[in-house]
Amino acid sequence: MYDNSNVFARILSGDIPAAKVYEDDTVLAFNDSSPSAPVHVIVVPKGEYSSFQHFTETAPVEAIGKFFQSVQRVAKHLGVDKNGFRLVTNNGADAGQTVFHFHVHILAGEPLGGVCGRRT
């Protein structure tokens, strides 16, 4: 189910360079190459998880907790914890997931507006 040739797997392996902003033993965070906000960082776990659902269903509970603690560390490292930030993850193709390695986007740096509007 997991594709080792996806772009995030290739970034984790060092095959593709990325502008790293944070790394620890369980996550890598790097700037998005096509940012949607002044701060747009992607945080990926260093494991073979294809989606949020796959991650939360198969990763050890400790790994899930540690991942989200690392996301918070990245937000603090970026200094976006003071004024606010948005976390985004898409689960599956219908939700807009295009890279099938679980990841979280941290968006910040300006007022981001609402996200729960109605479809027209």
C-alpha positions as CSV (number, residue, x, y, z in Angstrom):
1,M,0.0,0.0,0.0
2,Y,2.9,2.4,0.7
3,D,4.8,3.7,-2.3
4,N,8.5,4.2,-1.5
5,S,8.9,6.3,-4.6
6,N,6.6,9.1,-3.4
7,V,8.2,12.5,-3.2
8,F,8.3,12.7,0.6
9,A,9.9,9.2,0.9
10,R,12.5,10.4,-1.5
11,I,13.1,13.6,0.5
12,L,13.4,11.5,3.7
13,S,16.0,9.2,1.9
14,G,18.0,12.2,0.7
15,D,17.3,11.6,-3.0
16,I,15.5,14.9,-3.3
17,P,16.7,18.0,-1.5
18,A,14.4,20.0,0.7
19,A,14.7,23.3,2.7
20,K,14.8,21.7,6.1
21,V,13.5,23.7,9.0
22,Y,13.5,21.0,11.7
23,E,14.5,17.4,12.2
24,D,14.5,15.0,15.0
25,D,14.6,11.2,15.3
26,T,10.9,10.8,14.3
27,V,10.0,13.7,11.9
28,L,11.4,16.0,9.2
29,A,10.0,19.4,8.6
30,F,10.7,21.4,5.5
31,N,9.4,24.4,3.5
32,D,6.7,23.7,1.0
33,S,8.0,24.3,-2.5
34,S,4.7,25.9,-3.5
35,P,3.6,27.8,-0.4
36,S,0.0,28.8,0.3
37,A,0.9,31.2,3.0
38,P,4.0,33.2,4.1
39,V,4.9,30.3,6.4
40,H,4.1,26.9,4.8
41,V,6.0,24.0,6.3
42,I,5.4,20.3,5.8
43,V,6.0,17.9,8.7
44,V,6.4,14.2,7.8
45,P,6.9,11.2,10.1
46,K,10.0,9.1,9.4
47,G,7.9,6.0,8.8
48,E,6.0,4.4,6.0
49,Y,2.5,5.8,6.5
50,S,0.4,6.6,3.5
51,S,-2.3,8.7,5.2
52,F,-3.6,10.1,8.5
53,Q,-5.9,7.1,8.7
54,H,-3.0,4.7,8.1
55,F,-0.8,6.5,10.6
56,T,-3.4,6.6,13.4
57,E,-4.5,3.0,12.8
58,T,-1.1,1.3,12.6
59,A,1.5,3.5,14.3
60,P,2.2,2.9,18.0
61,V,0.3,5.3,20.3
62,E,3.7,6.7,21.5
63,A,4.7,7.4,17.9
64,I,1.5,9.3,17.3
65,G,1.9,11.4,20.4
66,K,5.5,12.1,19.6
67,F,4.6,13.2,16.1
68,F,2.2,15.8,17.2
69,Q,4.5,17.0,20.0
70,S,7.1,17.5,17.2
71,V,4.6,19.4,15.2
72,Q,4.2,21.7,18.1
73,R,8.0,22.0,18.5
74,V,8.2,23.0,14.8
75,A,5.5,25.7,15.3
76,K,7.4,27.1,18.2
77,H,10.7,26.9,16.3
78,L,9.1,28.9,13.5
79,G,7.7,31.4,16.0
80,V,4.1,31.0,14.7
81,D,2.8,29.8,18.0
82,K,2.4,33.4,19.2
83,N,-0.1,34.7,16.6
84,G,-1.6,31.4,15.5
85,F,-1.2,28.8,12.8
86,R,-3.3,26.3,10.9
87,L,-2.7,22.6,10.7
88,V,-3.9,20.8,7.5
89,T,-3.9,17.2,6.5
90,N,-5.8,15.6,3.7
91,N,-6.8,12.0,4.1
92,G,-7.4,10.3,0.7
93,A,-7.8,11.4,-2.9
94,D,-11.3,12.8,-2.4
95,A,-10.0,15.1,0.3
96,G,-7.2,16.4,-2.0
97,Q,-4.3,14.3,-0.8
98,T,-1.8,14.2,-3.6
99,V,1.3,12.8,-1.8
100,F,0.5,9.5,-0.2
101,H,2.9,9.8,2.8
102,F,1.1,11.1,5.9
103,H,2.0,14.7,6.5
104,V,0.8,17.9,8.2
105,H,1.0,21.4,6.7
106,I,1.7,24.3,9.1
107,L,0.3,27.5,7.6
108,A,0.9,30.9,9.2
109,G,2.3,34.4,8.8
110,E,-0.9,36.3,8.0
111,P,-4.6,36.1,8.8
112,L,-5.7,33.0,7.0
113,G,-9.5,33.4,7.0
114,G,-12.1,30.7,7.5
115,V,-12.0,27.2,6.2
116,C,-15.5,25.9,6.9
117,G,-17.5,27.8,4.3
118,R,-20.2,26.2,2.3
119,R,-19.7,24.6,-1.1
120,T,-21.5,26.4,-3.8
